[in-house]
Amino acid sequence: MAIWFELRKLVRWLFRRPEPPPPPGTGQRYQATEQAEARRRLLDQAKRLRETQSHRESAQIVSNAPMTPGERNGYGTRDHG
């Protein structure tokens, strides 16, 4: 029985011990890694948006019909949709 008492005491002692702090600089390394990944994702997203916008701009249909001065300047035009 005495061994069980000692074992129980040892287990309690082990569970009460606080976690040792991480080595210095660990948080900075994680933060630098996360920032690099976020930067890469943002640059990829910006590249995709640029490619999508340039594709849309090149596919626009421009009418060759003459426009009035108001239509050219965007004044007095109404959407009759």
PDB file with SEQRES, HELIX, SHEET and CRYST1 records, atoms N, CA, C and O in Angstrom:
SEQRES   1 A   81  MET ALA ILE TRP PHE GLU LEU ARG LYS LEU VAL ARG TRP          
SEQRES   2 A   81  LEU PHE ARG ARG PRO GLU PRO PRO PRO PRO PRO GLY THR          
SEQRES   3 A   81  GLY GLN ARG TYR GLN ALA THR GLU GLN ALA GLU ALA ARG          
SEQRES   4 A   81  ARG ARG LEU LEU ASP GLN ALA LYS ARG LEU ARG GLU THR          
SEQRES   5 A   81  GLN SER HIS ARG GLU SER ALA GLN ILE VAL SER ASN ALA          
SEQRES   6 A   81  PRO MET THR PRO GLY GLU ARG ASN GLY TYR GLY THR ARG          
SEQRES   7 A   81  ASP HIS GLY                                                  
HELIX    1 AA1 ALA A    2  ARG A   16  1                                  15    
HELIX    2 AA2 THR A   26  SER A   58  1                                  33    
HELIX    3 AA3 PRO A   69  ASN A   73  1                                   5    
CRYST1    1.000    1.000    1.000  90.00  90.00  90.00 P 1           1          
ATOM      1  N   MET A   1       0.807  -1.196   0.000  1.00  0.00           N  
ATOM      2  CA  MET A   1       0.000   0.000   0.000  1.00  0.00           C  
ATOM      3  C   MET A   1       0.851   1.261   0.000  1.00  0.00           C  
ATOM      4  O   MET A   1       0.459   2.280  -0.569  1.00  0.00           O  
ATOM      5  N   ALA A   2       1.992   1.194   0.626  1.00  0.00           N  
ATOM      6  CA  ALA A   2       2.836   2.376   0.741  1.00  0.00           C  
ATOM      7  C   ALA A   2       3.301   2.850  -0.625  1.00  0.00           C  
ATOM      8  O   ALA A   2       3.438   4.052  -0.854  1.00  0.00           O  
ATOM      9  N   ILE A   3       3.544   1.914  -1.536  1.00  0.00           N  
ATOM     10  CA  ILE A   3       3.996   2.317  -2.872  1.00  0.00           C  
ATOM     11  C   ILE A   3       2.897   3.094  -3.617  1.00  0.00           C  
ATOM     12  O   ILE A   3       3.184   4.036  -4.356  1.00  0.00           O  
ATOM     13  N   TRP A   4       1.629   2.682  -3.408  1.00  0.00           N  
ATOM     14  CA  TRP A   4       0.529   3.394  -4.055  1.00  0.00           C  
ATOM     15  C   TRP A   4       0.405   4.808  -3.504  1.00  0.00           C  
ATOM     16  O   TRP A   4       0.113   5.747  -4.245  1.00  0.00           O  
ATOM     17  N   PHE A   5       0.624   4.954  -2.222  1.00  0.00           N  
ATOM     18  CA  PHE A   5       0.579   6.278  -1.608  1.00  0.00           C  
ATOM     19  C   PHE A   5       1.672   7.167  -2.201  1.00  0.00           C  
ATOM     20  O   PHE A   5       1.418   8.324  -2.534  1.00  0.00           O  
ATOM     21  N   GLU A   6       2.878   6.633  -2.333  1.00  0.00           N  
ATOM     22  CA  GLU A   6       3.997   7.404  -2.892  1.00  0.00           C  
ATOM     23  C   GLU A   6       3.747   7.731  -4.365  1.00  0.00           C  
ATOM     24  O   GLU A   6       4.032   8.838  -4.823  1.00  0.00           O  
ATOM     25  N   LEU A   7       3.219   6.769  -5.088  1.00  0.00           N  
ATOM     26  CA  LEU A   7       2.919   6.990  -6.506  1.00  0.00           C  
ATOM     27  C   LEU A   7       1.853   8.071  -6.673  1.00  0.00           C  
ATOM     28  O   LEU A   7       1.969   8.944  -7.534  1.00  0.00           O  
ATOM     29  N   ARG A   8       0.825   8.003  -5.847  1.00  0.00           N  
ATOM     30  CA  ARG A   8      -0.239   9.008  -5.900  1.00  0.00           C  
ATOM     31  C   ARG A   8       0.320  10.392  -5.568  1.00  0.00           C  
ATOM     32  O   ARG A   8      -0.035  11.379  -6.213  1.00  0.00           O  
ATOM     33  N   LYS A   9       1.169  10.462  -4.590  1.00  0.00           N  
ATOM     34  CA  LYS A   9       1.779  11.723  -4.202  1.00  0.00           C  
ATOM     35  C   LYS A   9       2.640  12.275  -5.346  1.00  0.00           C  
ATOM     36  O   LYS A   9       2.622  13.476  -5.614  1.00  0.00           O  
ATOM     37  N   LEU A  10       3.385  11.403  -6.012  1.00  0.00           N  
ATOM     38  CA  LEU A  10       4.226  11.814  -7.142  1.00  0.00           C  
ATOM     39  C   LEU A  10       3.379  12.341  -8.302  1.00  0.00           C  
ATOM     40  O   LEU A  10       3.705  13.366  -8.900  1.00  0.00           O  
ATOM     41  N   VAL A  11       2.286  11.631  -8.616  1.00  0.00           N  
ATOM     42  CA  VAL A  11       1.411  12.062  -9.710  1.00  0.00           C  
ATOM     43  C   VAL A  11       0.791  13.413  -9.395  1.00  0.00           C  
ATOM     44  O   VAL A  11       0.734  14.281 -10.266  1.00  0.00           O  
ATOM     45  N   ARG A  12       0.329  13.606  -8.175  1.00  0.00           N  
ATOM     46  CA  ARG A  12      -0.226  14.909  -7.793  1.00  0.00           C  
ATOM     47  C   ARG A  12       0.816  16.011  -7.928  1.00  0.00           C  
ATOM     48  O   ARG A  12       0.512  17.099  -8.416  1.00  0.00           O  
ATOM     49  N   TRP A  13       2.015  15.740  -7.508  1.00  0.00           N  
ATOM     50  CA  TRP A  13       3.088  16.725  -7.601  1.00  0.00           C  
ATOM     51  C   TRP A  13       3.373  17.080  -9.063  1.00  0.00           C  
ATOM     52  O   TRP A  13       3.576  18.246  -9.400  1.00  0.00           O  
ATOM     53  N   LEU A  14       3.385  16.049  -9.934  1.00  0.00           N  
ATOM     54  CA  LEU A  14       3.651  16.298 -11.345  1.00  0.00           C  
ATOM     55  C   LEU A  14       2.547  17.145 -11.987  1.00  0.00           C  
ATOM     56  O   LEU A  14       2.836  18.022 -12.803  1.00  0.00           O  
ATOM     57  N   PHE A  15       1.308  16.894 -11.631  1.00  0.00           N  
ATOM     58  CA  PHE A  15       0.206  17.656 -12.216  1.00  0.00           C  
ATOM     59  C   PHE A  15       0.137  19.079 -11.678  1.00  0.00           C  
ATOM     60  O   PHE A  15      -0.402  19.958 -12.352  1.00  0.00           O  
ATOM     61  N   ARG A  16       0.657  19.327 -10.510  1.00  0.00           N  
ATOM     62  CA  ARG A  16       0.643  20.668  -9.948  1.00  0.00           C  
ATOM     63  C   ARG A  16       1.730  21.546 -10.527  1.00  0.00           C  
ATOM     64  O   ARG A  16       1.635  22.772 -10.463  1.00  0.00           O  
ATOM     65  N   ARG A  17       2.748  20.950 -11.083  1.00  0.00           N  
ATOM     66  CA  ARG A  17       3.866  21.735 -11.611  1.00  0.00           C  
ATOM     67  C   ARG A  17       3.390  22.546 -12.808  1.00  0.00           C  
ATOM     68  O   ARG A  17       2.692  22.019 -13.675  1.00  0.00           O  
ATOM     69  N   PRO A  18       3.755  23.813 -12.864  1.00  0.00           N  
ATOM     70  CA  PRO A  18       3.360  24.626 -14.017  1.00  0.00           C  
ATOM     71  C   PRO A  18       4.154  24.220 -15.257  1.00  0.00           C  
ATOM     72  O   PRO A  18       5.249  23.665 -15.171  1.00  0.00           O  
ATOM     73  N   GLU A  19       3.570  24.512 -16.391  1.00  0.00           N  
ATOM     74  CA  GLU A  19       4.276  24.245 -17.647  1.00  0.00           C  
ATOM     75  C   GLU A  19       5.506  25.144 -17.712  1.00  0.00           C  
ATOM     76  O   GLU A  19       5.434  26.319 -17.352  1.00  0.00           O  
ATOM     77  N   PRO A  20       6.611  24.612 -18.160  1.00  0.00           N  
ATOM     78  CA  PRO A  20       7.785  25.484 -18.285  1.00  0.00           C  
ATOM     79  C   PRO A  20       7.536  26.506 -19.398  1.00  0.00           C  
ATOM     80  O   PRO A  20       6.886  26.188 -20.393  1.00  0.00           O  
ATOM     81  N   PRO A  21       8.038  27.706 -19.240  1.00  0.00           N  
ATOM     82  CA  PRO A  21       7.825  28.723 -20.275  1.00  0.00           C  
ATOM     83  C   PRO A  21       8.539  28.322 -21.569  1.00  0.00           C  
ATOM     84  O   PRO A  21       9.554  27.628 -21.528  1.00  0.00           O  
ATOM     85  N   PRO A  22       8.016  28.753 -22.698  1.00  0.00           N  
ATOM     86  CA  PRO A  22       8.682  28.420 -23.960  1.00  0.00           C  
ATOM     87  C   PRO A  22      10.026  29.129 -24.049  1.00  0.00           C  
ATOM     88  O   PRO A  22      10.241  30.131 -23.368  1.00  0.00           O  
ATOM     89  N   PRO A  23      10.916  28.632 -24.864  1.00  0.00           N  
ATOM     90  CA  PRO A  23      12.212  29.285 -25.012  1.00  0.00           C  
ATOM     91  C   PRO A  23      12.046  30.721 -25.515  1.00  0.00           C  
ATOM     92  O   PRO A  23      11.091  31.023 -26.232  1.00  0.00           O  
ATOM     93  N   PRO A  24      12.962  31.595 -25.144  1.00  0.00           N  
ATOM     94  CA  PRO A  24      12.864  32.986 -25.588  1.00  0.00           C  
ATOM     95  C   PRO A  24      12.847  33.082 -27.114  1.00  0.00           C  
ATOM     96  O   PRO A  24      13.586  32.379 -27.804  1.00  0.00           O  
ATOM     97  N   GLY A  25      11.988  33.968 -27.624  1.00  0.00           N  
ATOM     98  CA  GLY A  25      11.915  34.187 -29.066  1.00  0.00           C  
ATOM     99  C   GLY A  25      10.953  33.269 -29.793  1.00  0.00           C  
ATOM    100  O   GLY A  25      10.750  33.424 -30.998  1.00  0.00           O  
ATOM    101  N   THR A  26      10.347  32.304 -29.082  1.00  0.00           N  
ATOM    102  CA  THR A  26       9.441  31.367 -29.745  1.00  0.00           C  
ATOM    103  C   THR A  26       8.244  32.101 -30.326  1.00  0.00           C  
ATOM    104  O   THR A  26       7.858  31.849 -31.467  1.00  0.00           O  
ATOM    105  N   GLY A  27       7.651  33.009 -29.554  1.00  0.00           N  
ATOM    106  CA  GLY A  27       6.493  33.764 -30.018  1.00  0.00           C  
ATOM    107  C   GLY A  27       6.820  34.612 -31.234  1.00  0.00           C  
ATOM    108  O   GLY A  27       6.008  34.734 -32.151  1.00  0.00           O  
ATOM    109  N   GLN A  28       8.008  35.196 -31.240  1.00  0.00           N  
ATOM    110  CA  GLN A  28       8.414  36.026 -32.375  1.00  0.00           C  
ATOM    111  C   GLN A  28       8.563  35.180 -33.636  1.00  0.00           C  
ATOM    112  O   GLN A  28       8.207  35.619 -34.729  1.00  0.00           O  
ATOM    113  N   ARG A  29       9.085  33.976 -33.484  1.00  0.00           N  
ATOM    114  CA  ARG A  29       9.234  33.103 -34.661  1.00  0.00           C  
ATOM    115  C   ARG A  29       7.868  32.718 -35.220  1.00  0.00           C  
ATOM    116  O   ARG A  29       7.659  32.737 -36.433  1.00  0.00           O  
ATOM    117  N   TYR A  30       6.930  32.363 -34.318  1.00  0.00           N  
ATOM    118  CA  TYR A  30       5.578  32.031 -34.779  1.00  0.00           C  
ATOM    119  C   TYR A  30       4.939  33.231 -35.476  1.00  0.00           C  
ATOM    120  O   TYR A  30       4.315  33.091 -36.528  1.00  0.00           O  
ATOM    121  N   GLN A  31       5.102  34.398 -34.882  1.00  0.00           N  
ATOM    122  CA  GLN A  31       4.511  35.608 -35.444  1.00  0.00           C  
ATOM    123  C   GLN A  31       5.120  35.927 -36.814  1.00  0.00           C  
ATOM    124  O   GLN A  31       4.395  36.300 -37.737  1.00  0.00           O  
ATOM    125  N   ALA A  32       6.418  35.787 -36.954  1.00  0.00           N  
ATOM    126  CA  ALA A  32       7.065  36.050 -38.239  1.00  0.00           C  
ATOM    127  C   ALA A  32       6.577  35.062 -39.299  1.00  0.00           C  
ATOM    128  O   ALA A  32       6.354  35.440 -40.450  1.00  0.00           O  
ATOM    129  N   THR A  33       6.413  33.804 -38.910  1.00  0.00           N  
ATOM    130  CA  THR A  33       5.914  32.792 -39.854  1.00  0.00           C  
ATOM    131  C   THR A  33       4.493  33.121 -40.290  1.00  0.00           C  
ATOM    132  O   THR A  33       4.172  33.049 -41.476  1.00  0.00           O  
ATOM    133  N   GLU A  34       3.636  33.482 -39.328  1.00  0.00           N  
ATOM    134  CA  GLU A  34       2.248  33.815 -39.658  1.00  0.00           C  
ATOM    135  C   GLU A  34       2.175  35.064 -40.530  1.00  0.00           C  
ATOM    136  O   GLU A  34       1.361  35.126 -41.451  1.00  0.00           O  
ATOM    137  N   GLN A  35       3.013  36.056 -40.251  1.00  0.00           N  
ATOM    138  CA  GLN A  35       3.016  37.270 -41.067  1.00  0.00           C  
ATOM    139  C   GLN A  35       3.461  36.973 -42.492  1.00  0.00           C  
ATOM    140  O   GLN A  35       2.894  37.513 -43.442  1.00  0.00           O  
ATOM    141  N   ALA A  36       4.463  36.123 -42.651  1.00  0.00           N  
ATOM    142  CA  ALA A  36       4.934  35.770 -43.991  1.00  0.00           C  
ATOM    143  C   ALA A  36       3.837  35.038 -44.765  1.00  0.00           C  
ATOM    144  O   ALA A  36       3.646  35.291 -45.954  1.00  0.00           O  
ATOM    145  N   GLU A  37       3.120  34.139 -44.104  1.00  0.00           N  
ATOM    146  CA  GLU A  37       2.021  33.421 -44.770  1.00  0.00           C  
ATOM    147  C   GLU A  37       0.894  34.373 -45.143  1.00  0.00           C  
ATOM    148  O   GLU A  37       0.332  34.272 -46.234  1.00  0.00           O  
ATOM    149  N   ALA A  38       0.560  35.297 -44.248  1.00  0.00           N  
ATOM    150  CA  ALA A  38      -0.502  36.268 -44.538  1.00  0.00           C  
ATOM    151  C   ALA A  38      -0.098  37.170 -45.697  1.00  0.00           C  
ATOM    152  O   ALA A  38      -0.917  37.474 -46.564  1.00  0.00           O  
ATOM    153  N   ARG A  39       1.161  37.600 -45.715  1.00  0.00           N  
ATOM    154  CA  ARG A  39       1.662  38.442 -46.811  1.00  0.00           C  
ATOM    155  C   ARG A  39       1.568  37.695 -48.143  1.00  0.00           C  
ATOM    156  O   ARG A  39       1.169  38.270 -49.156  1.00  0.00           O  
ATOM    157  N   ARG A  40       1.937  36.422 -48.134  1.00  0.00           N  
ATOM    158  CA  ARG A  40       1.873  35.618 -49.360  1.00  0.00           C  
ATOM    159  C   ARG A  40       0.427  35.481 -49.838  1.00  0.00           C  
ATOM    160  O   ARG A  40       0.147  35.594 -51.031  1.00  0.00           O  
ATOM    161  N   ARG A  41      -0.492  35.233 -48.891  1.00  0.00           N  
ATOM    162  CA  ARG A  41      -1.910  35.106 -49.273  1.00  0.00           C  
ATOM    163  C   ARG A  41      -2.438  36.403 -49.856  1.00  0.00           C  
ATOM    164  O   ARG A  41      -3.155  36.385 -50.856  1.00  0.00           O  
ATOM    165  N   LEU A  42      -2.091  37.535 -49.244  1.00  0.00           N  
ATOM    166  CA  LEU A  42      -2.552  38.830 -49.755  1.00  0.00           C  
ATOM    167  C   LEU A  42      -1.994  39.112 -51.149  1.00  0.00           C  
ATOM    168  O   LEU A  42      -2.713  39.605 -52.019  1.00  0.00           O  
ATOM    169  N   LEU A  43      -0.719  38.802 -51.362  1.00  0.00           N  
ATOM    170  CA  LEU A  43      -0.124  39.033 -52.678  1.00  0.00           C  
ATOM    171  C   LEU A  43      -0.753  38.127 -53.730  1.00  0.00           C  
ATOM    172  O   LEU A  43      -0.980  38.559 -54.860  1.00  0.00           O  
ATOM    173  N   ASP A  44      -1.037  36.882 -53.373  1.00  0.00           N  
ATOM    174  CA  ASP A  44      -1.710  35.972 -54.301  1.00  0.00           C  
ATOM    175  C   ASP A  44      -3.108  36.480 -54.643  1.00  0.00           C  
ATOM    176  O   ASP A  44      -3.531  36.445 -55.798  1.00  0.00           O  
ATOM    177  N   GLN A  45      -3.815  36.952 -53.618  1.00  0.00           N  
ATOM    178  CA  GLN A  45      -5.168  37.459 -53.848  1.00  0.00           C  
ATOM    179  C   GLN A  45      -5.122  38.708 -54.734  1.00  0.00           C  
ATOM    180  O   GLN A  45      -5.948  38.852 -55.635  1.00  0.00           O  
ATOM    181  N   ALA A  46      -4.181  39.600 -54.491  1.00  0.00           N  
ATOM    182  CA  ALA A  46      -4.062  40.810 -55.306  1.00  0.00           C  
ATOM    183  C   ALA A  46      -3.732  40.447 -56.754  1.00  0.00           C  
ATOM    184  O   ALA A  46      -4.259  41.055 -57.685  1.00  0.00           O  
ATOM    185  N   LYS A  47      -2.872  39.467 -56.939  1.00  0.00           N  
ATOM    186  CA  LYS A  47      -2.516  39.035 -58.294  1.00  0.00           C  
ATOM    187  C   LYS A  47      -3.746  38.485 -59.017  1.00  0.00           C  
ATOM    188  O   LYS A  47      -3.986  38.802 -60.182  1.00  0.00           O  
ATOM    189  N   ARG A  48      -4.525  37.654 -58.312  1.00  0.00           N  
ATOM    190  CA  ARG A  48      -5.740  37.108 -58.937  1.00  0.00           C  
ATOM    191  C   ARG A  48      -6.718  38.215 -59.298  1.00  0.00           C  
ATOM    192  O   ARG A  48      -7.336  38.173 -60.362  1.00  0.00           O  
ATOM    193  N   LEU A  49      -6.866  39.213 -58.416  1.00  0.00           N  
ATOM    194  CA  LEU A  49      -7.773  40.324 -58.702  1.00  0.00           C  
ATOM    195  C   LEU A  49      -7.295  41.134 -59.908  1.00  0.00           C  
ATOM    196  O   LEU A  49      -8.101  41.532 -60.749  1.00  0.00           O  
ATOM    197  N   ARG A  50      -5.996  41.377 -59.993  1.00  0.00           N  
ATOM    198  CA  ARG A  50      -5.461  42.120 -61.147  1.00  0.00           C  
ATOM    199  C   ARG A  50      -5.718  41.359 -62.434  1.00  0.00           C  
ATOM    200  O   ARG A  50      -6.115  41.944 -63.442  1.00  0.00           O  
ATOM    201  N   GLU A  51      -5.490  40.051 -62.398  1.00  0.00           N  
ATOM    202  CA  GLU A  51      -5.700  39.243 -63.597  1.00  0.00           C  
ATOM    203  C   GLU A  51      -7.171  39.238 -63.994  1.00  0.00           C  
ATOM    204  O   GLU A  51      -7.494  39.309 -65.180  1.00  0.00           O  
ATOM    205  N   THR A  52      -8.064  39.156 -63.014  1.00  0.00           N  
ATOM    206  CA  THR A  52      -9.501  39.149 -63.283  1.00  0.00           C  
ATOM    207  C   THR A  52      -9.934  40.495 -63.841  1.00  0.00           C  
ATOM    208  O   THR A  52     -10.712  40.540 -64.794  1.00  0.00           O  
ATOM    209  N   GLN A  53      -9.447  41.592 -63.269  1.00  0.00           N  
ATOM    210  CA  GLN A  53      -9.833  42.924 -63.738  1.00  0.00           C  
ATOM    211  C   GLN A  53      -9.309  43.187 -65.138  1.00  0.00           C  
ATOM    212  O   GLN A  53     -10.023  43.758 -65.963  1.00  0.00           O  
ATOM    213  N   SER A  54      -8.089  42.789 -65.424  1.00  0.00           N  
ATOM    214  CA  SER A  54      -7.553  43.033 -66.764  1.00  0.00           C  
ATOM    215  C   SER A  54      -8.310  42.200 -67.782  1.00  0.00           C  
ATOM    216  O   SER A  54      -8.492  42.632 -68.921  1.00  0.00           O  
ATOM    217  N   HIS A  55      -8.757  40.999 -67.386  1.00  0.00           N  
ATOM    218  CA  HIS A  55      -9.537  40.160 -68.291  1.00  0.00           C  
ATOM    219  C   HIS A  55     -10.886  40.821 -68.566  1.00  0.00           C  
ATOM    220  O   HIS A  55     -11.347  40.843 -69.708  1.00  0.00           O  
ATOM    221  N   ARG A  56     -11.520  41.359 -67.523  1.00  0.00           N  
ATOM    222  CA  ARG A  56     -12.812  42.029 -67.709  1.00  0.00           C  
ATOM    223  C   ARG A  56     -12.660  43.277 -68.565  1.00  0.00           C  
ATOM    224  O   ARG A  56     -13.484  43.532 -69.443  1.00  0.00           O  
ATOM    225  N   GLU A  57     -11.612  44.056 -68.315  1.00  0.00           N  
ATOM    226  CA  GLU A  57     -11.421  45.292 -69.068  1.00  0.00           C  
ATOM    227  C   GLU A  57     -11.196  45.004 -70.541  1.00  0.00           C  
ATOM    228  O   GLU A  57     -11.676  45.756 -71.389  1.00  0.00           O  
ATOM    229  N   SER A  58     -10.489  43.952 -70.864  1.00  0.00           N  
ATOM    230  CA  SER A  58     -10.229  43.654 -72.266  1.00  0.00           C  
ATOM    231  C   SER A  58     -11.462  43.088 -72.953  1.00  0.00           C  
ATOM    232  O   SER A  58     -11.530  43.083 -74.182  1.00  0.00           O  
ATOM    233  N   ALA A  59     -12.439  42.610 -72.188  1.00  0.00           N  
ATOM    234  CA  ALA A  59     -13.625  42.007 -72.775  1.00  0.00           C  
ATOM    235  C   ALA A  59     -14.797  42.983 -72.874  1.00  0.00           C  
ATOM    236  O   ALA A  59     -15.879  42.596 -73.315  1.00  0.00           O  
ATOM    237  N   GLN A  60     -14.600  44.242 -72.471  1.00  0.00           N  
ATOM    238  CA  GLN A  60     -15.691  45.201 -72.535  1.00  0.00           C  
ATOM    239  C   GLN A  60     -16.030  45.539 -73.978  1.00  0.00           C  
ATOM    240  O   GLN A  60     -15.156  45.674 -74.833  1.00  0.00           O  
ATOM    241  N   ILE A  61     -17.325  45.669 -74.218  1.00  0.00           N  
ATOM    242  CA  ILE A  61     -17.800  46.034 -75.550  1.00  0.00           C  
ATOM    243  C   ILE A  61     -18.034  47.535 -75.566  1.00  0.00           C  
ATOM    244  O   ILE A  61     -18.769  48.061 -74.730  1.00  0.00           O  
ATOM    245  N   VAL A  62     -17.416  48.222 -76.509  1.00  0.00           N  
ATOM    246  CA  VAL A  62     -17.557  49.662 -76.619  1.00  0.00           C  
ATOM    247  C   VAL A  62     -18.376  49.960 -77.854  1.00  0.00           C  
ATOM    248  O   VAL A  62     -18.076  49.491 -78.952  1.00  0.00           O  
ATOM    249  N   SER A  63     -19.417  50.749 -77.653  1.00  0.00           N  
ATOM    250  CA  SER A  63     -20.282  51.103 -78.769  1.00  0.00           C  
ATOM    251  C   SER A  63     -19.624  52.190 -79.603  1.00  0.00           C  
ATOM    252  O   SER A  63     -18.993  53.098 -79.062  1.00  0.00           O  
ATOM    253  N   ASN A  64     -19.767  52.100 -80.903  1.00  0.00           N  
ATOM    254  CA  ASN A  64     -19.234  53.123 -81.797  1.00  0.00           C  
ATOM    255  C   ASN A  64     -20.270  54.182 -82.134  1.00  0.00           C  
ATOM    256  O   ASN A  64     -20.010  55.066 -82.951  1.00  0.00           O  
ATOM    257  N   ALA A  65     -21.443  54.103 -81.513  1.00  0.00           N  
ATOM    258  CA  ALA A  65     -22.495  55.076 -81.778  1.00  0.00           C  
ATOM    259  C   ALA A  65     -22.070  56.431 -81.227  1.00  0.00           C  
ATOM    260  O   ALA A  65     -21.473  56.505 -80.154  1.00  0.00           O  
ATOM    261  N   PRO A  66     -22.379  57.514 -81.963  1.00  0.00           N  
ATOM    262  CA  PRO A  66     -22.002  58.846 -81.471  1.00  0.00           C  
ATOM    263  C   PRO A  66     -22.774  59.185 -80.199  1.00  0.00           C  
ATOM    264  O   PRO A  66     -23.939  58.820 -80.042  1.00  0.00           O  
ATOM    265  N   MET A  67     -22.103  59.886 -79.303  1.00  0.00           N  
ATOM    266  CA  MET A  67     -22.728  60.268 -78.040  1.00  0.00           C  
ATOM    267  C   MET A  67     -22.898  61.777 -78.011  1.00  0.00           C  
ATOM    268  O   MET A  67     -22.148  62.523 -78.640  1.00  0.00           O  
ATOM    269  N   THR A  68     -23.895  62.196 -77.269  1.00  0.00           N  
ATOM    270  CA  THR A  68     -24.097  63.630 -77.079  1.00  0.00           C  
ATOM    271  C   THR A  68     -23.073  64.106 -76.065  1.00  0.00           C  
ATOM    272  O   THR A  68     -22.517  63.293 -75.327  1.00  0.00           O  
ATOM    273  N   PRO A  69     -22.808  65.420 -76.010  1.00  0.00           N  
ATOM    274  CA  PRO A  69     -21.857  65.923 -75.003  1.00  0.00           C  
ATOM    275  C   PRO A  69     -22.273  65.553 -73.585  1.00  0.00           C  
ATOM    276  O   PRO A  69     -21.411  65.298 -72.744  1.00  0.00           O  
ATOM    277  N   GLY A  70     -23.560  65.518 -73.303  1.00  0.00           N  
ATOM    278  CA  GLY A  70     -24.027  65.149 -71.960  1.00  0.00           C  
ATOM    279  C   GLY A  70     -23.721  63.705 -71.637  1.00  0.00           C  
ATOM    280  O   GLY A  70     -23.354  63.386 -70.506  1.00  0.00           O  
ATOM    281  N   GLU A  71     -23.867  62.821 -72.619  1.00  0.00           N  
ATOM    282  CA  GLU A  71     -23.565  61.414 -72.400  1.00  0.00           C  
ATOM    283  C   GLU A  71     -22.069  61.207 -72.179  1.00  0.00           C  
ATOM    284  O   GLU A  71     -21.661  60.393 -71.351  1.00  0.00           O  
ATOM    285  N   ARG A  72     -21.253  61.956 -72.934  1.00  0.00           N  
ATOM    286  CA  ARG A  72     -19.801  61.823 -72.770  1.00  0.00           C  
ATOM    287  C   ARG A  72     -19.367  62.220 -71.373  1.00  0.00           C  
ATOM    288  O   ARG A  72     -18.471  61.606 -70.795  1.00  0.00           O  
ATOM    289  N   ASN A  73     -20.007  63.252 -70.828  1.00  0.00           N  
ATOM    290  CA  ASN A  73     -19.620  63.746 -69.506  1.00  0.00           C  
ATOM    291  C   ASN A  73     -20.396  63.080 -68.386  1.00  0.00           C  
ATOM    292  O   ASN A  73     -20.068  63.266 -67.214  1.00  0.00           O  
ATOM    293  N   GLY A  74     -21.420  62.306 -68.724  1.00  0.00           N  
ATOM    294  CA  GLY A  74     -22.216  61.645 -67.705  1.00  0.00           C  
ATOM    295  C   GLY A  74     -23.262  62.532 -67.086  1.00  0.00           C  
ATOM    296  O   GLY A  74     -23.846  62.175 -66.063  1.00  0.00           O  
ATOM    297  N   TYR A  75     -23.524  63.719 -67.698  1.00  0.00           N  
ATOM    298  CA  TYR A  75     -24.514  64.643 -67.145  1.00  0.00           C  
ATOM    299  C   TYR A  75     -25.857  64.407 -67.800  1.00  0.00           C  
ATOM    300  O   TYR A  75     -25.950  64.199 -69.010  1.00  0.00           O  
ATOM    301  N   GLY A  76     -26.880  64.441 -66.993  1.00  0.00           N  
ATOM    302  CA  GLY A  76     -28.231  64.374 -67.514  1.00  0.00           C  
ATOM    303  C   GLY A  76     -28.618  63.041 -68.102  1.00  0.00           C  
ATOM    304  O   GLY A  76     -29.656  62.950 -68.757  1.00  0.00           O  
ATOM    305  N   THR A  77     -27.843  62.017 -67.901  1.00  0.00           N  
ATOM    306  CA  THR A  77     -28.211  60.702 -68.443  1.00  0.00           C  
ATOM    307  C   THR A  77     -29.041  59.979 -67.401  1.00  0.00           C  
ATOM    308  O   THR A  77     -28.834  60.144 -66.199  1.00  0.00           O  
ATOM    309  N   ARG A  78     -29.969  59.190 -67.867  1.00  0.00           N  
ATOM    310  CA  ARG A  78     -30.819  58.414 -66.964  1.00  0.00           C  
ATOM    311  C   ARG A  78     -30.755  56.957 -67.390  1.00  0.00           C  
ATOM    312  O   ARG A  78     -30.532  56.625 -68.554  1.00  0.00           O  
ATOM    313  N   ASP A  79     -30.956  56.127 -66.419  1.00  0.00           N  
ATOM    314  CA  ASP A  79     -31.001  54.686 -66.694  1.00  0.00           C  
ATOM    315  C   ASP A  79     -32.429  54.335 -67.005  1.00  0.00           C  
ATOM    316  O   ASP A  79     -33.292  54.406 -66.130  1.00  0.00           O  
ATOM    317  N   HIS A  80     -32.699  53.950 -68.257  1.00  0.00           N  
ATOM    318  CA  HIS A  80     -34.066  53.604 -68.675  1.00  0.00           C  
ATOM    319  C   HIS A  80     -34.258  52.108 -68.646  1.00  0.00           C  
ATOM    320  O   HIS A  80     -34.983  51.571 -69.484  1.00  0.00           O  
ATOM    321  N   GLY A  81     -33.625  51.403 -67.694  1.00  0.00           N  
ATOM    322  CA  GLY A  81     -33.667  49.963 -67.645  1.00  0.00           C  
ATOM    323  C   GLY A  81     -34.906  49.406 -67.165  1.00  0.00           C  
ATOM    324  O   GLY A  81     -35.044  48.186 -67.085  1.00  0.00           O  
TER     325      GLY A  81                                                      
END                                                                             
